[in-house]
Amino acid sequence: MEFTAQQIADLLHGSVAGDPAAKVSRLSKIEEGTPGSLSFLANPAYTPHIYTTQAAVVIVNNDFQPEKPLITTLVKVENAYQSFAKLLELYNTISRDKKGIDSTAFIDPSAKLGKDVYIGALAFIGKNAVIGDNAKIYPQSYVGDNVSIGEKTTLFPGVKVYSDCVIGKDCTFHAGVVIGSDGFGFQPQGGNYQKVAQIGNVIIEDHVEIGANTTIDRATLGSTIIRKGVKLDNLIQIAHNVEIGENTVIAAQTGVAGSAKIGKNCMIGGQVGIVGHITIADEVKVAAQSGIGSAISKPGEILQGSPAFSISDYKRTYVLFRKLPEMEARLRELEQKLSSQ
């Protein structure tokens, strides 16, 4: 789509300095701006680029005053960064505005589809599935029997949602996400392992985003629950009967073992391991590569290490750890002096 500088200024409640008819059809970094592109300047470190950029239009703060002649048109706004973010969201919405059902998709006759849905090529919609208004199911995705998907939720290519799971509204699942696969339940029996049937489901509330190739296992009984506003990065494993509280964020390659309960507004770094059957309090922060082996009862605690403990204690301990080679050398020197006396 093509917009003029004046249209952009009107959208952002800003003003134009330059040619109001300057046209843009794509977005760019200011240092990589090309004719017909739109960029922004918010960080003063990038100011030199505004005098050389080829971008047709650049969004700047109201207080920006050029010190040299410009070849670009300016759109002046109260906050350039926030305004550009708004445009990014608008661009994202327009580019993903898909509707219609591809002829190669399979939809069971008992399934119920809302208004203005998108069902892509080779997608599968199972028996008694419910797809909400404006939901988008991209190609090669699988929606199992009795699954419910809320309005404006998007399943990108290759997402698999097993039977009986419940997905809220305004959720986004990126490519390769698996929801409702079996929990890791096996019972030792006669030198082998007997599988324990996993007959629960997964419930994901509203406004949840899940990164590519993350897996969330169904409960043995009951539900694995992801509360509203949770954000999960790529390559995360959430085991059976886990519960994650509202607005908690978890970075890539973290694993959460069965029946762990994580509070709301927590922040968990990448490659963290959390053992099963424990509770983590609200607003807890866990540094990357930490191991959580016991319950955390103090809200807002910050932890690091494996096993993890208070980050302030960890930092003091790490200072000593780094000095161990020096301390060992001094100890050997003292031993030699003592033995020579």
N, C-alpha and C positions, 0 to 999 in steps of 0.2 A: 504494500500500500504506500501511497505517496501523500506527504503532508507539506504544507508551507510553514515557514517560520511563524507567521501570524497565527495559524491554526494551533501550532504547538504552544505559543504564548497564551492564547485564549484558554487552552486546556489546563495550563499550569498557573493561570492567573498571574502571568508575567508581562513583560514589555519587550518590544523588539528594538534593537540598535543595529541598523543596517537595512538590508533588503527584506521587507516583509513577505515578498513573493518567492524567496529562496526555497527550493524544494529539496526534500530528503526522502529517501525510500529505505534506508537501512541505518543501523547503529554501528559505531566504531569507537575505539580508544582514541583519545585526542592525538597521541603520537603516531597513530596509524590511520588518521582520517584521510578519506578520499572524497573526490567530488560526489555530491549526492548523499553524503552520510551525515549523521547527527551524532555529536559527542557532548562531553561536559567537562568543566573544570571546577574542581572542588578543593583539591590538594594544592597548596601554593608551590610545592616542589615541581609541579607540571606546568607552571605558568609559561616558561620559555616556549613550550610547544604550541601555545595559542597563536604565536606570531608566524609559525611555519606550517601549521596544519592545513590540509586541503579540505577538511570537513566543511560542508556548506553552512551548517548551523552548529553553534556551540552554546550550551546552557551554562551560565555563569551566575555567581551571586550578585545581588543588586549593587554591592559596594565595589565591584571590580571596575577599575579604570585602566584602560590600556595605555602603555607607555610608548608604543610604536604603532604604525599603521597595521590594520588587520585586513585580511582577504576574506574572512569569514563573517557571517552575520551572527550577532549575539542575541540570545533570549535571556533576559535578566529576571531572576526569581529570588525569592527570599532564601531558599536553601537549594543549591544546585544538586547536591548529592541526592537528597530526598526526591527532588523533582525527576531526576534521571531514573531513579529506582521506580518511580510511579510509571514512567514511560516503558521501562523494561517489563513491568507487570502487564501493562496494556498490550505491548507487543507479544508477550507470551500468550496472553488470552486470545488474541486474534489469530496467532499462528496455530493454536491448538483447537480452534473452533470448528470441530468436525461434527457432522450429523449424518444420519443415514445408516442403513444396514447393508453390508456387502453380500453379494449373492452367494458367496462361498461359505458364509457363516452358518453354523447349525444352531438353531434355537428350538428347544423342545416346545411343542404346542401348549404345554401347561405353564410355561414361563410367562411372567408378566413384565412388560416393558413400559417404562414411563414415557413422557413426551420428550422429543428432540434428543433421543439417545444416539450414540454412535457405537456400532458393532462392526469391528474390522474383519478383514479377510481371515478365514479359517478359525475364527473364534468359536468357542463351544459354550452354550448356555444350557444348563441341565434342567431336570424336572422341577417344577414348582419354584424355580429361581425368581427373584424379584429384583428388577433393575430400576432404580429411581430416575426421576426426570433429569435430563442433561448429563447423565452419566456417560462415560466414554470407556469402551472396552476395546483396546487396540488388538491388532492381528495376533493370532495364535495364542490368545489368552484362554484360560479354562475357568469357567464358573460352574461349580458342582451343583448337585441336587440340593434344593431347599436353602440355597444361599440367598441372603438379602444384602443388596448393595444400595446405599443411600444416594440421594440426589447430588449431582455435581462431583461425584467421585470418579477418579480416573485410574484405570488399570493399563499401564503401558505394555508393550509387546512381551508375550511370554509369561505373564503373571498367572499363577495357578492358585485358585481358591477352592479348597476341598469342601465336601458336602457339609451342610448345616452351620456354616460360619456366618457371622453377622458383621457387616461392615457399615459404618456410619456415613454421614454426608461430608462433602468437601474433603475427602481423603485422596491421597496420591500414592500409588504403589508403582515403583519404577521397575524396569525390565528384570525378569527373573525372580521376582519375589514369590515365595511359596507360603501360603497361609493354610494352616490346618493339617499339615503332614503329621504322621504319627509321632507321639512322644517316645523318648528312648526308654521304653519300659520292658524289661526282661527279668524273669525269675529263674535263679539257678535251680536246675532239676536234673539229677542223675548225671552230673558231669557236663551237662549242656545248659543252654539257656532257653527257657520257654517264654515266648512273647506274651505279654499282657495286653489284651485288647485295649485300644485307646478310643473310647466311645464318647468323649466330650467334644467340645468345639472351641473355636476362637471367637471372641467378641472384640471388635475394634471400634472405639467410639469416634466421634466427629473430629475433623480437622487434624487427622494423623497423617504424617508423611513417612514412608518407608523406602529406604534406599535399595539399589539394585542388589539382587541375589541374597537378600536377607530372608531368613526362614523363621516362622513362628509356629511352634508345634501345638496341636490340639491337646486338650486336657485328657487325662485318663478318665476322670469323671468330672462333671462340672465344666468350667470354662477357663481357658487362658484369656486374660483380660488386658487390653491396652487402652488406657483411659484417654480422654479427649486431649488434643493438643500435643501428644507425644511425637517426637521426631527421632527416627532411627536412621542411622547412616547405612552405608553399604556393608554387606558381608557380616551381619550380626546373627547370632543364634539365640533365640528365645525358646526355652524348653517348656515342657508341659506344666500347666497349672501356675505359671508365673503371672504375677500382676504388676503392671507398671503404672504408677500414678500420673496424674494430670501434668502436662507440660514438662515432663522429664525428657532430657535429650541424651542420647547415647551415641558415641562415635564408633567408627568402623572396627571390625574384628573383635568385638566384645562378645563374650559368651555368658549367658545367664542360665544357671542350672535349675532343675525342676522345683516348683513350689516356692521359689524366692519371691518376696514381696518388696518392691521398690517404691518409695514414697513419691510425692509430687514435687515438681520443681527441682529435681536432682540433675546433676551434670556429671556424666560418666565418660572418661576419656577412652581413647582407642586401646584395643588389646587388653582390656580389663577382664579378669575372670571372677565370677561371682558364684559361690557354692550354693547348693540348694537348701531349701527349708529354713531360710533366714529372713529377717525383716530389716530393711534399710529405712531410716527415718527421712522425713521431708527435707529438701534443700541441701542434701549431702552432696559434696563434690569429691570425685575420685580421680586422681591423676592417671595418665596413661600407663599401661603395662603393670598396673597394680593388681594384687590378688586379694579379694575380700573373702575371708574364711570364717567370719563370725558376724553376728548381728551388729548393727550400728544403731544405737538408740538415741544419740544426741542429734537433734535437728541442726542442720547447717555445718556439721563437722566436715573438715577437709582432710583427706587421707592420701597417702602415697606409700608405695613399697609393696613387697610381696613376701610375707603377709603384710597387709597395709596397716599403718598406724598414723597418728597425727602428723600432718605435713611439717609442722614446726620441729617436732622431735626427729622426723626423718631427715630434715636438712642438717640438723646438728650431728646426727649419727653419720650422715654421708661425708661430712667434713672429716670426721675421724677415720672413716673407712678409706678415704683417699690418702690419708697419711700413714696407713699401715705399712707400706714398704719402707718408708723413712723410719718409722718406729722400730720395725724389725731390724733394720741396719744398725740403728743405735743400740738396740738390745744385744745384738751379736758383738758389737764393739765393746760394750760393757762386760759381757761374758769373757771375751778374750783378755781384757785388762785384769779381771778378777782371777782368771785361771793362770795368768803369768806372775801373780804375786806369790 
